């Protein structure tokens, strides 16, 4: 979940076609993932040895959309990942796998968020909660890095 890509009113959101499903989660096999703010001050997902999961919104995009996103996401690598749809009712595991494009930042050490990023991420978090991302996920992973109230800017 990145503030630029997830918040629906943001400029990047204008690049995508349709919200395919309001909620998706990274599949925990073969490797677990977790959401962080990295040393550059922006969101990414990193490998995890714990029983972690990453929630996000799933969009359908065109090649033109992807070309535009690539300009904004030049510090990120494009990775294909299997994800699960926790709202699906497909089989006894209630999961549908998708070959999904995810932008993953090359810098993987944790760090504080950029001050201007906190506001955008809080907008993204509000959208994610409306789409069904569990509040305990927000509290466990995102609030570690993104305060609910943005810091005061100096005069």
C-alpha positions as YAML, in Angstrom:
chain: A
units: angstrom
residues:
- id: 1
  name: UNK
  ca: [0.00, 0.00, 0.00]
- id: 2
  name: UNK
  ca: [1.60, 3.18, -1.14]
- id: 3
  name: UNK
  ca: [0.11, 6.59, -0.53]
- id: 4
  name: UNK
  ca: [0.53, 7.68, -4.14]
- id: 5
  name: UNK
  ca: [-1.01, 4.57, -5.61]
- id: 6
  name: UNK
  ca: [-3.69, 3.70, -3.10]
- id: 7
  name: UNK
  ca: [-5.37, 7.02, -2.33]
- id: 8
  name: UNK
  ca: [-8.13, 7.32, -4.88]
- id: 9
  name: UNK
  ca: [-8.03, 11.08, -5.15]
- id: 10
  name: UNK
  ca: [-4.29, 11.18, -5.81]
- id: 11
  name: UNK
  ca: [-2.80, 11.84, -9.23]
- id: 12
  name: UNK
  ca: [-1.60, 8.24, -9.69]
- id: 13
  name: UNK
  ca: [-5.11, 6.95, -9.08]
- id: 14
  name: UNK
  ca: [-6.15, 8.74, -12.27]
- id: 15
  name: UNK
  ca: [-3.80, 6.41, -14.20]
- id: 16
  name: UNK
  ca: [-5.60, 3.19, -13.34]
- id: 17
  name: UNK
  ca: [-8.75, 1.94, -14.99]
- id: 18
  name: UNK
  ca: [-10.90, 0.08, -12.51]
- id: 19
  name: UNK
  ca: [-10.79, -1.11, -8.96]
- id: 20
  name: UNK
  ca: [-11.07, -4.84, -9.64]
- id: 21
  name: UNK
  ca: [-11.59, -5.84, -6.05]
- id: 22
  name: UNK
  ca: [-11.58, -3.66, -2.99]
- id: 23
  name: UNK
  ca: [-9.27, -5.93, -1.07]
- id: 24
  name: UNK
  ca: [-6.38, -8.26, -1.70]
- id: 25
  name: UNK
  ca: [-3.64, -9.81, 0.37]
- id: 26
  name: UNK
  ca: [-0.25, -11.21, -0.52]
- id: 27
  name: UNK
  ca: [-0.18, -14.97, -0.38]
- id: 28
  name: UNK
  ca: [2.04, -16.08, 2.51]
- id: 29
  name: UNK
  ca: [3.66, -18.93, 0.55]
- id: 30
  name: UNK
  ca: [6.47, -19.36, -0.48]
- id: 31
  name: UNK
  ca: [7.64, -16.34, 1.52]
- id: 32
  name: UNK
  ca: [5.93, -14.05, 3.96]
- id: 33
  name: UNK
  ca: [5.87, -10.31, 3.33]
- id: 34
  name: UNK
  ca: [5.35, -7.27, 5.50]
- id: 35
  name: UNK
  ca: [4.72, -3.58, 4.84]
- id: 36
  name: UNK
  ca: [7.29, -0.99, 5.94]
- id: 37
  name: UNK
  ca: [8.43, 2.57, 5.39]
- id: 38
  name: UNK
  ca: [11.98, 2.30, 4.11]
- id: 39
  name: UNK
  ca: [15.08, 4.44, 4.60]
- id: 40
  name: UNK
  ca: [14.01, 6.70, 1.68]
- id: 41
  name: UNK
  ca: [10.80, 7.49, 3.58]
- id: 42
  name: UNK
  ca: [8.36, 5.61, 1.34]
- id: 43
  name: UNK
  ca: [6.27, 2.43, 1.53]
- id: 44
  name: UNK
  ca: [7.38, -0.95, 0.28]
- id: 45
  name: UNK
  ca: [6.99, -4.60, 1.15]
- id: 46
  name: UNK
  ca: [9.86, -6.75, 2.34]
- id: 47
  name: UNK
  ca: [10.41, -10.47, 2.94]
- id: 48
  name: UNK
  ca: [9.48, -11.62, 6.40]
- id: 49
  name: UNK
  ca: [10.15, -14.78, 8.37]
- id: 50
  name: UNK
  ca: [7.05, -14.26, 10.46]
- id: 51
  name: UNK
  ca: [3.43, -15.04, 9.73]
- id: 52
  name: UNK
  ca: [2.90, -11.61, 8.13]
- id: 53
  name: UNK
  ca: [0.57, -10.52, 5.35]
- id: 54
  name: UNK
  ca: [0.24, -7.41, 3.17]
- id: 55
  name: UNK
  ca: [-3.18, -5.99, 2.31]
- id: 56
  name: UNK
  ca: [-3.81, -3.67, -0.60]
- id: 57
  name: UNK
  ca: [-6.23, -2.67, -3.31]
- id: 58
  name: UNK
  ca: [-6.22, -4.52, -6.61]
- id: 59
  name: UNK
  ca: [-6.53, -2.47, -9.82]
- id: 60
  name: UNK
  ca: [-6.68, -3.40, -13.48]
- id: 61
  name: UNK
  ca: [-4.35, -1.26, -15.63]
- id: 62
  name: UNK
  ca: [-3.46, -0.95, -19.29]
- id: 63
  name: UNK
  ca: [0.05, -0.94, -20.76]
- id: 64
  name: UNK
  ca: [-0.23, 2.85, -21.07]
- id: 65
  name: UNK
  ca: [-1.10, 3.04, -17.34]
- id: 66
  name: UNK
  ca: [1.91, 0.87, -16.54]
- id: 67
  name: UNK
  ca: [4.22, 3.04, -18.65]
- id: 68
  name: UNK
  ca: [3.05, 6.12, -16.70]
- id: 69
  name: UNK
  ca: [3.39, 4.35, -13.35]
- id: 70
  name: UNK
  ca: [6.92, 3.31, -14.29]
- id: 71
  name: UNK
  ca: [7.86, 7.00, -14.56]
- id: 72
  name: UNK
  ca: [6.65, 7.66, -11.00]
- id: 73
  name: UNK
  ca: [8.00, 4.42, -9.56]
- id: 74
  name: UNK
  ca: [11.56, 4.51, -10.94]
- id: 75
  name: UNK
  ca: [13.06, 3.46, -7.58]
- id: 76
  name: UNK
  ca: [10.87, 0.37, -7.51]
- id: 77
  name: UNK
  ca: [11.26, -3.01, -9.17]
- id: 78
  name: UNK
  ca: [8.25, -4.59, -10.84]
- id: 79
  name: UNK
  ca: [7.61, -8.03, -9.33]
- id: 80
  name: UNK
  ca: [4.91, -10.57, -10.18]
- id: 81
  name: UNK
  ca: [3.37, -12.02, -7.01]
- id: 82
  name: UNK
  ca: [0.59, -14.40, -6.19]
- id: 83
  name: UNK
  ca: [-2.04, -12.76, -4.07]
- id: 84
  name: UNK
  ca: [-5.17, -14.03, -2.45]
- id: 85
  name: UNK
  ca: [-8.61, -12.50, -2.46]
- id: 86
  name: UNK
  ca: [-9.88, -12.82, 1.10]
- id: 87
  name: UNK
  ca: [-13.43, -12.05, -0.08]
- id: 88
  name: UNK
  ca: [-13.46, -14.85, -2.69]
- id: 89
  name: UNK
  ca: [-15.51, -18.01, -2.37]
- id: 90
  name: UNK
  ca: [-13.72, -20.23, -4.89]
- id: 91
  name: UNK
  ca: [-12.72, -23.41, -3.06]
- id: 92
  name: UNK
  ca: [-12.37, -24.73, 0.47]
- id: 93
  name: UNK
  ca: [-9.48, -22.33, 1.10]
- id: 94
  name: UNK
  ca: [-11.61, -19.41, -0.20]
- id: 95
  name: UNK
  ca: [-8.71, -18.08, -2.24]
- id: 96
  name: UNK
  ca: [-8.24, -17.02, -5.84]
- id: 97
  name: UNK
  ca: [-4.65, -16.57, -6.98]
- id: 98
  name: UNK
  ca: [-3.69, -13.84, -9.43]
- id: 99
  name: UNK
  ca: [-0.41, -13.17, -11.19]
- id: 100
  name: UNK
  ca: [-0.23, -9.62, -9.92]
- id: 101
  name: UNK
  ca: [2.22, -6.82, -10.66]
- id: 102
  name: UNK
  ca: [3.60, -5.21, -7.51]
- id: 103
  name: UNK
  ca: [6.12, -2.36, -7.31]
- id: 104
  name: UNK
  ca: [8.74, -3.22, -4.66]
- id: 105
  name: UNK
  ca: [11.32, -0.66, -3.49]
- id: 106
  name: UNK
  ca: [14.98, -1.70, -3.69]
- id: 107
  name: UNK
  ca: [15.82, -0.13, -0.31]
- id: 108
  name: UNK
  ca: [14.62, -2.49, 2.43]
- id: 109
  name: UNK
  ca: [15.88, -0.97, 5.70]
- id: 110
  name: UNK
  ca: [13.20, 0.63, 7.85]
- id: 111
  name: UNK
  ca: [13.15, 4.40, 8.27]
- id: 112
  name: UNK
  ca: [10.86, 7.31, 9.12]
- id: 113
  name: UNK
  ca: [8.32, 8.53, 6.56]
- id: 114
  name: UNK
  ca: [8.80, 11.77, 4.68]
- id: 115
  name: UNK
  ca: [6.70, 14.42, 6.41]
- id: 116
  name: UNK
  ca: [4.67, 15.17, 3.27]
- id: 117
  name: UNK
  ca: [4.04, 11.43, 2.80]
- id: 118
  name: UNK
  ca: [2.19, 11.10, 6.13]
- id: 119
  name: UNK
  ca: [-0.83, 13.09, 4.92]
- id: 120
  name: UNK
  ca: [-1.10, 11.08, 1.68]
- id: 121
  name: UNK
  ca: [-0.73, 7.80, 3.55]
- id: 122
  name: UNK
  ca: [-3.48, 8.77, 5.98]
- id: 123
  name: UNK
  ca: [-5.77, 9.41, 2.98]
- id: 124
  name: UNK
  ca: [-4.77, 6.00, 1.59]
- id: 125
  name: UNK
  ca: [-5.43, 4.34, 4.95]
- id: 126
  name: UNK
  ca: [-8.93, 5.89, 5.08]
- id: 127
  name: UNK
  ca: [-9.67, 4.51, 1.58]
- id: 128
  name: UNK
  ca: [-8.27, 1.09, 2.52]
- id: 129
  name: UNK
  ca: [-10.43, 0.86, 5.64]
- id: 130
  name: UNK
  ca: [-13.52, 1.74, 3.56]
- id: 131
  name: UNK
  ca: [-12.64, -1.15, 1.23]
- id: 132
  name: UNK
  ca: [-12.31, -3.63, 4.08]
- id: 133
  name: UNK
  ca: [-8.65, -3.67, 5.15]
- id: 134
  name: UNK
  ca: [-8.79, -4.85, 8.78]
- id: 135
  name: UNK
  ca: [-8.18, -2.17, 11.41]
- id: 136
  name: UNK
  ca: [-5.87, -4.52, 13.33]
- id: 137
  name: UNK
  ca: [-3.68, -4.75, 10.20]
- id: 138
  name: UNK
  ca: [-3.53, -0.94, 10.00]
- id: 139
  name: UNK
  ca: [-2.65, -0.73, 13.69]
- id: 140
  name: UNK
  ca: [-0.02, -3.50, 13.59]
- id: 141
  name: UNK
  ca: [1.85, -2.51, 10.45]
- id: 142
  name: UNK
  ca: [1.03, 0.97, 9.17]
- id: 143
  name: UNK
  ca: [0.63, 2.91, 12.41]
- id: 144
  name: UNK
  ca: [4.12, 1.80, 13.41]
- id: 145
  name: UNK
  ca: [5.35, 4.23, 10.73]
- id: 146
  name: UNK
  ca: [2.42, 6.55, 9.93]
- id: 147
  name: UNK
  ca: [0.93, 8.55, 12.82]
- id: 148
  name: UNK
  ca: [-2.82, 9.14, 12.67]
- id: 149
  name: UNK
  ca: [-2.16, 12.86, 13.15]
- id: 150
  name: UNK
  ca: [0.45, 14.40, 10.86]
- id: 151
  name: UNK
  ca: [3.25, 16.28, 12.60]
- id: 152
  name: UNK
  ca: [3.00, 20.05, 12.78]
- id: 153
  name: UNK
  ca: [4.95, 21.86, 10.10]
- id: 154
  name: UNK
  ca: [7.39, 24.56, 11.28]
- id: 155
  name: UNK
  ca: [6.25, 28.18, 10.89]
...
